Amino acid sequence: MQERQWITARRSELDALADQLTKQPQEVQIERDELAIAERVLNRLAEQAQADAGAAAPVAPVSAKVAGRAVLLIPHRGDVGDEGALPGDDRKILAIVREADGPVQVRAVGERLGLDAPVRGKLEPLRAKMTKLADRGRLHKRPDGRFTARP
């Protein structure tokens, strides 16, 4: 009787394994197709960047079809030091952080911008903006969560 249970259990395990092995090639193929699409998009962006190398004006995103899918080709933004190209809110944030005597908390910047600082949820979008500015090298985010201006 135990042999039959073992056989049934083992057959169930093998069926599950066979099902998993059947799905894996499909998942791999889907990911390979997505990588091919990404590669085509990058190639088109590189071609567009070469064509626009002489142009100083910003290029608007262009829609295109890649592998039958609609994609939005967005030109790469270089590490341009021109803060005039930043949105107004980002420029205000940078100015507030630069004017501070030392590292500033998000709450202090929010208060200067006129946000309802005691409500934590009101500061989260500002925290995300400041973190994005730090990720892009405009600010420095300290381990304690405060921000300083980059020289």
Phi, psi and omega per residue, in radians:
M1 nan -0.691 3.134
Q2 -1.143 -0.584 3.139
E3 -1.097 -0.704 3.136
R4 -1.145 -0.702 3.112
Q5 -1.127 -0.725 3.131
W6 -1.111 -0.754 3.136
I7 -1.089 -0.764 3.138
T8 -1.111 -0.777 3.141
A9 -1.132 -0.756 -3.136
R10 -1.150 -0.697 3.100
R11 -1.082 -0.687 3.110
S12 -1.108 -0.751 3.105
E13 -1.078 -0.776 -3.131
L14 -1.173 -0.626 3.071
D15 -1.097 -0.748 3.118
A16 -1.125 -0.713 3.110
L17 -1.132 -0.734 3.116
A18 -1.104 -0.697 3.116
D19 -1.102 -0.753 3.123
Q20 -1.108 -0.756 -3.135
L21 -1.182 -0.488 3.084
T22 -1.242 -0.675 -3.109
K23 -1.319 -0.546 -3.078
Q24 -1.007 -0.848 3.136
P25 -1.055 -0.607 3.109
Q26 -1.136 -0.757 3.141
E27 -1.150 -0.696 3.111
V28 -1.098 -0.753 -3.135
Q29 -1.124 -0.699 3.102
I30 -1.064 -0.793 -3.135
E31 -1.158 -0.678 3.093
R32 -1.090 -0.708 3.104
D33 -1.088 -0.731 3.135
E34 -1.140 -0.678 3.095
L35 -1.145 -0.644 3.101
A36 -1.116 -0.705 3.097
I37 -1.109 -0.792 3.134
A38 -1.068 -0.698 3.122
E39 -1.111 -0.713 3.108
R40 -1.114 -0.722 3.125
V41 -1.092 -0.785 3.128
L42 -1.101 -0.687 3.094
N43 -1.092 -0.740 3.117
R44 -1.143 -0.675 3.095
L45 -1.116 -0.714 3.121
A46 -1.113 -0.730 3.101
E47 -1.089 -0.745 -3.134
Q48 -1.150 -0.691 3.135
A49 -1.126 -0.679 3.110
Q50 -1.159 -0.696 3.141
A51 -1.183 -0.590 -3.094
D52 -1.681 0.178 -3.054
A53 -0.990 -0.628 -3.121
G54 -1.431 -0.334 -3.074
A55 -1.459 2.308 3.133
A56 -1.628 -0.298 -3.101
A57 -1.281 2.484 3.106
P58 -1.126 2.564 -3.102
V59 -1.775 2.324 3.113
A60 -1.326 2.606 3.096
P61 -1.035 2.501 -3.105
V62 -2.069 2.392 3.072
S63 -1.588 2.583 -3.132
A64 -2.628 2.967 3.069
K65 -1.944 2.242 3.079
V66 -2.233 2.116 -3.126
A67 0.941 0.657 3.094
G68 1.406 -0.007 -3.133
R69 -1.869 2.500 3.079
A70 -1.387 2.236 3.093
V71 -2.276 2.758 3.122
L72 -1.887 2.044 3.128
L73 -1.515 1.991 -3.105
I74 -1.949 2.133 -3.111
P75 -1.146 2.575 3.127
H76 -1.227 2.359 3.062
R77 -1.612 2.121 3.131
G78 -1.270 3.017 3.106
D79 -1.409 1.205 -3.099
V80 -1.458 2.318 -3.126
G81 -1.412 -0.006 -3.088
D82 -1.314 1.906 3.125
E83 -1.347 -0.236 3.108
G84 -1.127 -0.377 3.126
A85 -1.426 -0.192 -3.137
L86 -1.343 2.676 3.038
P87 -1.085 2.732 -3.097
G88 -0.992 -0.718 3.135
D89 -1.082 -0.723 -3.135
D90 -1.128 -0.695 3.111
R91 -1.117 -0.693 3.113
K92 -1.114 -0.755 3.130
I93 -1.054 -0.821 -3.141
L94 -1.065 -0.707 -3.137
A95 -1.129 -0.730 -3.135
I96 -1.127 -0.766 -3.127
V97 -1.152 -0.671 3.135
R98 -1.170 -0.627 -3.120
E99 -1.262 -0.363 -3.093
A100 -1.193 2.646 -3.140
D101 -1.261 -0.455 -3.109
G102 -2.719 -2.749 3.122
P103 -1.058 2.470 -3.115
V104 -2.079 2.601 3.053
Q105 -1.539 2.771 3.119
V106 -1.047 -0.658 -3.130
R107 -1.021 -0.750 -3.119
A108 -1.138 -0.717 3.107
V109 -1.149 -0.718 3.119
G110 -1.066 -0.703 3.114
E111 -1.118 -0.732 3.127
R112 -1.148 -0.523 3.121
L113 -1.462 -0.101 3.116
G114 1.500 0.340 3.099
L115 -1.402 2.796 3.093
D116 -1.388 1.409 -2.989
A117 -1.075 -0.601 -3.141
P118 -1.110 -0.372 3.114
V119 -1.556 1.925 -3.024
R120 -1.026 -0.693 -3.113
G121 -1.088 -0.410 3.131
K122 -1.297 -0.377 -3.095
L123 -1.593 -0.292 -3.060
E124 -1.078 -0.749 3.076
P125 -1.077 -0.636 3.098
L126 -1.163 -0.732 3.105
R127 -1.042 -0.708 3.127
A128 -1.125 -0.726 3.113
K129 -1.107 -0.760 -3.116
M130 -1.179 -0.655 3.089
T131 -1.141 -0.697 3.107
K132 -1.118 -0.706 3.083
L133 -1.105 -0.632 3.088
A134 -1.207 -0.713 3.119
D135 -1.088 -0.547 -3.124
R136 -1.586 0.111 3.050
G137 1.475 0.152 -3.138
R138 -1.483 -0.577 3.104
L139 -2.195 2.930 3.026
H140 -2.051 2.180 3.105
K141 -1.702 2.094 -3.131
R142 -1.418 2.810 3.137
P143 -1.045 -0.455 3.138
D144 -1.437 0.039 3.090
G145 1.613 -0.078 3.118
R146 -1.543 2.848 -3.050
F147 -2.113 2.572 3.025
T148 -2.299 2.828 3.127
A149 -1.438 2.526 3.040
R150 -1.384 2.531 3.140
P151 -1.187 nan nan
